[in-house]
Amino acid sequence: MSAVYDNAGFDRTSSENGNYSKSSTAAESQVQISFKREGPWKRRSACEKGLLFLVVIFLAAAVVLAVVVVRQKQELDDSTSDKVVKAPAPDVISPEVCLTADCAKASARVLENMDLTIDPCEDFYMYSCGTWKKKHVIPDDSSSYSMFGSLSEKVQVINKYLLDDNQAYQNFSSIVKAKDLYASCLDLETIEKRNSTAAVPLLEELGGWPVLGTKLGGNWIESNFSLSQLLITLRQYNNNPVINMYVSPDIRNSQQYIIYFDQPSFGLPGRLYYLQDGLARMREAYVTLASSIAKLFGADENLADREMRQMLDLEIDLANITTKPEDRRDFDALYNKMTIAQLKQNFTEPNTTDTVQFDWLEYIQGVFDIENVGIALDENEQVIVLDVSYFKRLFNVLQKHGKRTVANYVVWTIVQNRASNLDSRFRELLTDFNKVLYGIASSSARWKGCVSYTVYNFGMAVGHMFVKETFDESAKTSALNMIKNIRDAFDELLDEVEWMDDGTRILASEKANAIKEWIGYPDDVLVDEKVNKLYENVTIDRDDYFMNVLNNLKRSSAEGLTKLRQKYDKNIWTTPPSIVNAFYSPLQNAIMFPAGILQPPFYDKGQPKSMNYGGIGAVIGHEITHGFDDRGRQYDKTGNLNQWWNTSVITRFKEKAQCIIDQYNEFVVPEAGLNINGINTQGENIADNGGLKQSFRAYRKWVEKRGKEEALLPGVNFTNNQLFFINYAQVWCNNARKENIISAVNTGVHSPGQFRVVGTLQNTREFSAAFGCKKNSFMNPEKKCAVW
């Protein structure tokens, strides 16, 4: 499939078209950066280092004092207020208390987020995150703010300083290119000077944008219009309107690449934005954006308003013929292999002069003839069509709207993507659009988008610096040990599930044990020559940002297409090390944890193991479980789509999964009054539930092997079992605008953070035991759902 990885639910900051999205923000001065080796620290004088050391000692002492003061205040509140719900007495009393600075900081971090006036058995999310939610206002340039978004921002600031430093890595060619790309993005003076003229050559290459008439970038001639040729040109820039064609491993034979055809994405976030009456305001904002951008290029006002509305009508019709996400979870049903000759026969091409003409072979061969690809095809080439229903109806929709509207829409798709790369007038229009779509009140600082874009295009070059400067290698060893323990816990759970027969159980165990584990970064990222080779054919002009963007798109498109005749390497790690996320690849049967996520609150070598298992441990379990959720289970241990489960076992699995679906369907997100879509989120919900269960079991096995409980955190009255669940919940502390929730519910595969906590813990008996929750309390319902 086009997206190989399932992830743990942390927002990516870049799109495949070279756009960057707005990330969560906070004052730059509040972000602390820790450099491991050379760079800013090494260049400090001895006096500066001494003063910094004293400051660190002072801060550590202050943190310990703060914990004591906070705890004394809480104890006073406990004695004077009947609203306060005390944490239950430890189920195992330990005489030890950890008095290190790391434990003091962990204790302070836990307490400062909690609202101890909440009964943990009635709302554990607010118990764990209530004070965090009160203290953190969503920044004007964001639609949400979260605990892990804050961590992403800290990583982003580190990357900013690395890219800003023009003294380091001067002889490292790929890093020099990354810094030049970053500098070109920041060069607003040149971008403003070139204004919309930067995009005119692109519009002319596309044959003109009809809505512009005879203006610069217009000059569209109807008799010359060929949808096939226009889509070929757009595919060169990695744009796939109307027909989404790409190269990816054949999911039934994943060592080989094959051509896929699928329904496209749209200018609004998802199909429901075109179909729901309650989202009409967002459709109006979309038309306003398109017509306003056309006017900036010189379009007549009335013509722009009329033709962009006609374009929306076309897009609504296209959205109507796409398949709902709920019906796209069965890969067997989506897998339709055929030759190009059969493609032509199954989805008849319009070929009369008065219609929107299209030729399948012309289009496909044209795409593979683009610069730096050059692959010959014929009608016997095999392809996979993922959405047969869409393509059966596509050309009738296009004929209904005619050549001019189709051309306006197809050109608009790249104009919308590239508007953020133009001058401030275009960016202001996008900000106005995002106000309506996501509730964002202002644009982000320029450097944030530039950092995200640079990491997207030079991820391994930036990752080289990030790993060298910041990564603690001991985190890799710790993570590997945790993975082993959690994998063992999964094997134990396999033996206990009653719905699986012995034959399938053995195969599942083999798949679990075959999962590859990638931690921190690929080894090659530290080898200068190998990193430079990745970008040896990339040319960056420090003074021409718009052309850099177009060239990056061409490179990305060509690299993807040339894979068609290659063998799929299942040991290649392509995700930048500085990403704050985690992944499972069904095709590679691999779990991946980039360096960016191996930081507090997910992981800290100085905090209790209970917190690490509740943080990164739960994420590890989540990714392992993705191999056995409703979609991951369809792939065998070698990464091929294959029904390796007994049919009766599949039926029983679906019954178990239905319990999860029904449970999450009942959750209503208060910010928007919308129910979660239990079908679309089931894979992530299954992974959350299974991952937490595995990680807790692994933690208790670790304690058992150790022979005694861990030392307690200072100034708090929590057992380590309780800390496990508190840290798990605090990972998902989040504030979101109504518009963000609408987008998440309508288009997302993850439940909002509140319900990732509530739903999972309602099903976890060990949680109820740790906090003494009575049966039938909100957090301990009698009915519990479990797949794994």
N, C-alpha and C positions, 0 to 999 in steps of 0.2 A: 504494500500500500504506500501511498505518498508519504504518510507520517509513520515512520517505523516504530517510534517509541511511545509507550504509555508513560505518563509522568506522575509525580506525586502531588502535583497541583500548585506549582509555583509559576507565576506568570513569566513568560518569555518576553523580552523587550524589543524584539525585532521580528519583522516579517520577511518572507522569502522574496518579496518584491523590493526590498531595500528600504522600506519605511521603518521608522522606529516609533514605538508607542510610548505613551507617557507612563513613567514608573512612579511609585510612591516617593514622596519627597519629605524632607525635613531640613532644618537649617544646616547648611554645610558645616558650620562651625561646631555643631554638636556631634559630628561623627568622628570617632576616634579611630585612628589608623595604626595598625601594628605592622611594621616592616621587620622582616626576619634577618635580612642580611644587608648587603651593600645598599647604597642609595642615600636617602635623606639622613639616616642614622649615621652612616659611616662618614658623611661629610660634616658632621657637627664637631665643634671644638671640644677639648677635654673639659673645659669649664661648663659648656652647655650640657654635656653628658652628665656631669656631676650634679648640676642643678635639676636635670630631669629625673635623675635617680632619686634625689630627695623628694621631688614632687610625687613620684610613684609611691614611695614609702609613706608619705603623708596621706595620700589618697586611700591607700590600703587601710591605714589606721582609721581614717574617717569613715570608711565603709563599715568596718567592724563596729565603731561607735554608733553609727546610724542604725545598724541592725539592732543593737541593744536598746537604743532609745525607742525605736519603732515597736519592739517587742514589749517594752515596759508600758508604752502607751496602750498597746492592744490589751495587755493584762488588766490595766486600769479600766479600759472600756468594758472588758468582760465582766468586771465586778460591778459596774454601774449601769449597764444597759442590758435589758432582756432581749434586745434585737439580735445581739451577737450570737452566732452559732459557733461554738468552739469545735476545733478539729477533734475527732475522737481520740481517746487515749491510745498510745502506740500499742499495736497488737503484740509486739515483741520489744521489751524494754532493753535498751542498750546503754551501758555505762559510758560509752565513748561519745565524745562530741568533737567534730572536726573543727580545729581552730586556725586553719590556714587562711591566707588572704583569699585564695580561690573559693574556699567554702563560704567565707564571709560575703564575697561578692555574689555567689550563687544564692545565698540566703536572702540578701537584699533584693536581688532581681526577682526572686519568687514572690516575696512579700509585697513589693511595690506594685505588683499587678493585680493582687487579689482583693476581693471585697468580702471580708470575713463576716459581714452582716447577713450574707446569703447562706441559706441552708444548702450544703453541698449535695444533699440527697434530693433536692427539689430543682436546682438549676446549677449543675456543676460548671457549666460554661461561664456564667456570670460570677460564680464563686471564684473561679480561677482568673477571670479576665475583667471583672467589673470595674476595678479601679483603672486598669489599663485603658479601657474604653472611655472612661471619663477624662483621662489625662491627655488623650491623643485626639486632636482635631484633624479631620481629613484636610490635607493641604489643598489650596485652591486649584493647583494644577493636576490633581489626581481625583479619580472616582472612588478610590478606597485607600485605606491605610491599614497595614497589618504588621504583625510581628516579623514574618518572614520577608515582607516588603521592606521593612526597615533594614534587615540584614542585606538584602539585595542592594539597597542604596549605599550601605557601607562599602560593599565590594565595588560598586560603581565609582565611589569617591577614590578608592585605592587606584582603580584603573585610570581615573582622571589624572592623578598625580604622576602615574607612570608615563602616560602619554604626553603630559605637559613638560616632562623633564627632557629637554633636548640635549643634555650633556651625556646621558647614559646611553649605551648601546649604539653608539654612532657608527660602528662598523658592522652592525647586524642588519643586513639588507632588508629582510622582511619587516623588522621592527621599524626601520626608517620609513618604509612604505606605509606602515600603519599610522605612524605619527604624521606623515604627510597627508594622508586621507583625513585624519582627525583635524589637522590644521586647516585643510580646505573647507571642511564642514563649519568650522568656527569663523571663517573669513566672511563675515556678513557684509563688510564693505564692498567686496567684489560681487557677492551675490545680489546685493541691492542694485549695484551699478548695472549688472546685466539684465536684471528684472525678467520679464516674460520672454524676452528675445532668446534666452538660453534654451527654451523649449521649442522654438519655431522650427529649427531644422528637423527635429523629431516629428513634428506634426506634418511637415512636408514629406518626410520619408514614408509616412503612413498614407500618403495620398490626400492629405488635407482633412480638416474637421468640418463637416458640412455646416454646422451651426455658425461658423465664422463667415460664411459667404465668400466674398472676394478679399477679405482681410488677410493679413499676413498669417500664414498657417492654415488658411482656408483652401480655396481653389479646388474643391472636391468636384469631380465630374462623374455623374451618375452612370453614364455609358461605360466608363472604365472600371466601375466598381466590381471587385471580385472578393467575396468573403474569404475564399481559400487563401488568396494572396495577402489580404490584410491580417488574417490570423497567423500566417507564417511570419510576417514581419513582427507582430506582437510577441510571438513565441520566442523570437530572437532576444527579446528583452524580458523573458521569463514571465510574461503575462499570458493568462489562459482564459480569456472571456469566452462565454458560450460553450466551448468545448475544452475540457480540462484533459490535456494529453501530457503524459509524463512517462519516464522510464524508471522502473523499480524492480526489485527481485520478484520473480514468479513465485507466488506464495505456496504453490504446490511443488515447486522445484527451485528452492530458494538460492541455489548456487548460480542460477542463470537469471539474467535480466530480461525483461519483456516490456512491451509498450502497453500502457493502461489508458483507458478512456473513462472519464467520469463526469458527473455534473460539476459545474463550476461554482466558485464562491461568488459573492455579490458585493455591491458597494455598501450595503447595510449589513450589520453583523450576521444575519441569518434569515432563513426563509420566513419565519414568523413575523419579522419586521415588515414584510410586504403584505401579510395576510390578515393580521389582527387589527380590528377597528380601534382598539385602545392605543395603538402605536402610530396612528395617522399623523400626529404632530411630528414624529421623527421622519416620516416620509416627506412631509412638507419641508422640513429642514434640509433634507437631502436634495430636493429639487432646487431649493434656494441656493445651496452650495454649488450645484452644477451650473445653474444659470449665471450666478455671480462670477464664477471662474471664467465662463465663456465670455462674459462682458469685459473682464480684465484683459482678455486676448483681443477685444475689439468687436465682439458680436453685437448686433442690433438688440436692444433691450427686449422688445416685444417678441422677436424671433427666438431669442434665447429662452425666454420664459415658456413659450409655446412648445418648442422642440425638446427642451429638457423634461417637460411634463410628459410628452409623448414617449420619451426614452424611459421614464419611470413606468409607464403603462406596459411597455415591452418587458421590463425587468420583473414586474409583478406577474405577468404571464409566464415568464421563465421560472420564477420561484414556484408557481403553482404546479409545474410539471416535474419538479424535483421530488425525490423520495424523502419522507420524514426521517430524521435521525433514528427514531425508534425502530424503523424498519431496515436499518443498515448495520445491525450488529451481528448478523449471521454471515460470515465470510463465504460459507458454502453457497448461500443463495446469491451472493454478489459475484461469484466467480463464473464468468461466462467467456470461455476462450473460443476464438474463431479466427479465421484468416481475414486479411483485408478484403479479399473477394467476397467473403460471406458478410463482412461489415457493409460493403456496398449494397449487397442484396437485401440485408435485413433492415437497413436504414437508408431508404431510397433517396438519392440526391436530386435536388431541384436543378433543372438544366435548361429551362426556357429563358429567353432573353428578358422577359418581363418579371422574372422572379429573382430572389436572392440566390445567385448561383453558387454551387459548392460541389467540389469533387474530392472524395475521400483520398484517393491515391495521390492526387496533385498536392493536397494539403500535407499528408504524412511525409511524402518524399521531399516536399519543399522544406519542411521543418528539419529533416535530417541532411539537407544540403546546405544549411546555414554555415557561416564561417566557423572554422575549427571543429566541424563535426564530420561531414562528408561520408555518410554511410548510405550505401545503395540498398534499396528495398524493392520488392515486387508484391504482387497480389497474394502470394503464398506466405507472406510474413504473418506470423501469429500475433494476435493482440488479445487483451482481456478487457471486456466491457463490464464495468461495475454497476451501471445503472441503465439497463435495457429500456425501462419504461420512459426515462427522460429522452433518450435518443429516438425512440419511436415517435415522439410527439414534437421534437425540436423544430424540424423544418416547417411544419405547419404553422407554428407560432411565428417563426421568422417571416414567412410569406404574408401572414396577417398584417404585419407592421411595415413591411416594405424596406427597400434598399436604404433610403436616407435615414430612417430611424435606426435601423440596424447599424449603419456606419457611425452615426452619432453615438450610439451606446458603446460600441466596441472601442472607438477612440477614447471615449470618456473614461473607460476603465483604467487606461494608463495615465491619462491626465490627472485623475483623482489620486493615483498612487504617487505621481511625481510632484504634485502641488506643494508638498511639504519641503521640497528641495529648491523651491523658487523664493522670490523676495517676500518681504514682510506682509504685503497685501494679501498674498495667497495664504500665508500662515495665519493671518488674522481671521480669514474666512473659515479655515479649518478649526480654529479655536471656537468661533461662534457655533459651528456645527457640533463640536464636541460638548459644548454647554448643553445642548438639547439632547444629544445622544447618550452622554455619560455623566452629565451634571458637572463637568469640569469647568471651573470659572476662569481659569487663565492658562496660558501656555507655560510649559516647563522652561527652566533655564536651558539655554542653547546647548551647553556642554553636556547635559545629560543625554539628550538625543544623539549627540555626536559620539559620545563614548559607546552607547549601545550599538550604533551603526558600525563603528570601527570594530568592536568585538565580534559582531555578526560576520563581518567580512575578513577579519584577520584574527580569528579566535585563538589560533595556536601561537601566533606571534605575541599577542597580548598575554596569552596564557603562560608563555615562557617567562615573561617578566613577573607576572603575578605569582607563579609558583616559586621562582627564585627568591623573590623578595618577602613572601608572606607565609608560605605553606610550611607547617610543622609536620615533618615526615613521620613523627610518632603517631599522628592521627591515622595514617594508612594502616599501621600495624594494629592499632586498636580496632579500627573498623573491620579489618579482616578477621580478627578474633571474634567480634560480635556477629559477623556474618556466619561464621562456623556454628556458633552457639544457636543462632536463630534458625539456621538451616536444620540443625538437629531437632529443634523444637517443632519445625514443620513436619519432619519425618515422624515424630511422635504423634502429632495430630492426625497424620495420614492413617496411622494404625488405629485411631480411635473413631474416625468418622464411620457411622453405621451404614450410610447410603452407598458406599463404594464397595465393589466386589474385590476379591483378592487379586485377580489378574490385572485390573485397572490400577489397583493400589500399587502394585509392583512397578508398573510403567510410570506412574506419577512420581514415585520415589526416584526412579532413574532420571526423570526429567529434572526434578529438583536438584539432584546431586550433580547434574550436568550443567547447571547454570554457571556461566562465567561471571566473575566478579571484578569490576574495574573501579578502582578507588583513586581519587585525587586527580590524576592526569595520565595520559599515555606516556610511556617512557620516552618516545621520540620527541616529546615537546621540550626536553632538556638538551637535545642534540642540535646544535646550531645549524649544521649543514642540512639536516632533514627538515627543520622548520623553514629554512630559506628556500629549499626545493619546492615546498608546497606553494610558494608564491612567486616562483622565478619568472613566470610568464605574465605577471600582473604589472601593469603600468599605472602609476598614480601621478597626477599633476597637482602639485600643491596649490596651484592657483585656479583650478577649474573644478569645483565641486560637482556641478551638474554632469559634466562629462565623466567624472569619476564614477558617479552613480550608474550612468548608462553602461559604462565599460564593465563595472562589477556585475550588473545584471546579465550582460552578454556572456561573461566568463562563467557565471553560475549556471546559466542555461546550457551552454555548450558542454560543460563538465558533466551535467546530469544526463544529457543525451548521448554522449560518447560512451557511456557505460553499457549501452545496449549489446555490444559485442564482447564485453568483458565478463570475467567470472566474479561473482560477488564474494568479497573477502569478509568473512564473518568475524574477523579479529580487528577490524578497523574502528577506532574511536574517533568520532568527528565532532563531538560536543566540546565547546570551549571550556577549559578548566575553571574559569572564573564565574561560571553560571551557578546561581543558587537554585538548584533543582536536583531531582533524581529521576532515573529512568529505568524502564524494562523494555528490552527489544525482543519480541516474539520470534523474529527471524534469526536473530543471533543467539537467542536464549541466554541473554546476558543482562545483568543489573549494573548500573553505572551511578557513581556518586562523585560528581566533580568536586574539586577542592573548595569551591565557593560555599558549599553547604556544610562543610565540616567545621563549623563555628557555633558559638553559643547563639540561641538556646539549644540547638540540635546536638552539639557536641562541644565538650571542653574537657581536656584531660584532667583538669583540676577539680571539676565538680563531681559529685557522687555518681557512681555507675548507675544508680537508679534513674538519675536524670538523663544520662546518656542513652540508656535503654528506652526511656519514655520519649526521648527526642529522636536521635538518628536511628536508634534501634527499631522504633515503630516504622520509620521510613524504610529501613531495610526489609522488614517483614512485609510492608506494603508492596514493595517492588517484587519480592519473591512471589507473593500471592497473585500478582498480575499474571503470572504464568499459568494461573489456574482459575482466573475469573471467567466470565461468560464468553469473552473473546479469546483471551490467552489460552484457555483450555483447548481451543480448536487447533493449536499448533503442537507438534510433537517435540521431542527433545532435540531433534536436529534442526528445528526451525521451519518445518514444512506444515502446511495446512493438511491435516490428515485426521480422520475420525479414528483415533486410537482408544476411545472410550467405548465400552459396551453400551448399546442403545438403552437398556434399562437404567444404566447408571446416569446417562444423560438426562433421562426423564426425572430421576430423583434429584439430580443437581438442580434442574430447573424449578422443581418444587421448593427446594431450599432457597434458591435465588428469589423466587416469587415472594417469600416472606420478607426479604430485604426490600424488594421493590415496594411492597404494600406499606411497610413501616415508613420508608422515606417519603412516599407519596402523601402521607398524612401531615408531614411537617410543613408549616406555613412560615415563610420568611417575613418577619414583622415589618421590615423597612418598606416592603412592596406589596404585602398582602397576597403573595403568590405561593402556591404549593410547589414543592420540589418535584421535578420529573424523575420518578423512581426508576423508570426504564433506562433513560439516558445516563443516569448516574450510577447504575447498578455495579458496573465494573469497578469504579473507584470506591464505592461503598463496601463491596466485597473485599477489596484490597485493604481498606482501612480496618475493617473488623478482623480479618485474618491476621493482618500485620501486627496489630496491637496484642492480640492473643499470643502470637508466637514470641514477641519480644518480651512480654511479661513472664512467660514460662521460661525463656532463656535467662532472664535476669534471676529468677528464683533458683534455677539450676546453678548459676554462677555463685550465688550466696551459699547454696548448699555445699558446693565444692570448696568454697572458702572456709566454711566451718563456723561462721558467725556473721551477724548482721554488720552492715557498714556503719561507720560512725555517723551520728546525726548531724544535721546542719546546726550551726549556732543560732540561738535566739528564736527558734521556731519549735513548734510542738508537733511536727509531722514525722511519721514513720517513713522509711524509705519506700515502702509500698505506696504510701500516699504521694510522696514526691514523684514517683514514676508517673502517676496519673495526672498530677498537677502540671508537670512539665509537658506532658503530652497535650494537655488542653491549652497551655499557654502558647504553644507553637502556632495555634490557630486563632489567637486574639486578633480581632479585626473590626474595623469600622467601614461601612460602605454606604454610598449614596443609593437612593432608590433606583436611579437609572443603571447603576452598576449591577444591582440585584436583578433587574429586569433582564439585562444582557446575560448574566450568569445563569439564570433559570431557563431562559429561552434558547441559549446556544451552548452552555457549558456541560461538561461531563463530570464536574466535581460538585458536590453539595457545598453550600456556603459553610464557612468555618465553624459557625455555631453548631451546625447539625452534623458536621464531621465528628465533633466532640460528643454531643448529646446522643446521636444515633448509635455510635460505637459503644459508648459506656453503658447505655441502657441494655446492651446485649452481653455485657461483661460481668460475670458473677464475681470475679476477683476484685473488681472495683467496688461493688456493693459491700463486699466483706471488709475491704480496707477502710471504708468510711462508715460502716455500720448502718447502711441504708435499709430501712424496713421494707418488707415485701409490699409491693403495690404503691410505693412512693414513686414519684415521677421518674427518677433515675433508676429505679429497680422494678420495672413492670414485670408482671408474672410471665407474660409471653416474651420470649427472647428468640431472636433469629440468629442462625449460625449456618454458614456454608462450610467454612474451614475452622 
